[in-house]
Amino acid sequence: KRLEELNDPRLTNQYTDHFIMSSKYSYIFNNQERGKVQNFKYFRWSIETAGNFLQMINRLSGSDTNEAGESVIWNIPFAQYVRTDIDFRYYFALAESNTLVYRNMAGIGLAYNNSEVLPFEKGFYMGGSSDMRGWKYRSLGPGSFLDTTGVYFEKMGDLAFETNLEYRFPVYSYLKGALFTDVGNIWLLNNSESYPGGKFKVDEFISELAVNAGIGFRLDFS
């Protein structure tokens, strides 16, 4: 009922039943050495594809499509996309319990053939306890889009970029503190009537980067 009220094809598509059969490859590098106070790097890259094998089987078998023209398996449309993201972090060990952490994250996803948009759970989002902490969960973006109606929820994107700088320090016993700043946003690869200003443009994306800063606390029982 809520989706019908919004009348947003993108959201309707993302929340419609779909089947995902994917393959994913990840590469992780981490040169941290336990027990040593030293600088170290962390790098992760992953790439994921979905639906290509099922599409091939459907074409060879001549399987039927649904009313929307989508290929189906067990009467459920299957998602077809490619998605990749990278995460790089550098840890500066200033002292045994004081660390400065720099992080860069970027990702992009492209839906094609049997899918018009990325599945909801495969899209990129910003806002919450771990990404762009100055915004509510999944509430930032896309691009310069500004929701003045209050009816949009869990905003998703095809493209994401974020950079963080965080200083971690001890407070007392198991109580730890952190000063942080986040810069980033999500974007769409195509124009959307539902999200004006959401498409990524090379000459505008810098001005669309959101910025927040704050202080946080952690409980470390290790």
Salt bridges, closest charged atoms under 4 A:
GLU33 OE1 - LYS36 NZ 2.99
GLU48 OE2 - LYS122 NZ 3.05
ASP85 OD2 - ARG44 NH1 2.75
ASP85 OD1 - ARG83 NH1 3.27
ASP87 OD2 - ARG89 NH2 2.97
ASP87 OD1 - ARG103 NE 3.42
GLU121 OE2 - HIS18 NE2 3.08
ASP131 OD1 - ARG103 NH2 3.98
ASP158 OD1 - ARG10 NH2 3.00
GLU162 OE1 - ARG103 NH1 3.55
GLU166 OE1 - ARG133 NH1 2.88
GLU166 OE2 - ARG168 NE 2.85
ASP182 OD1 - ARG133 NH2 2.77
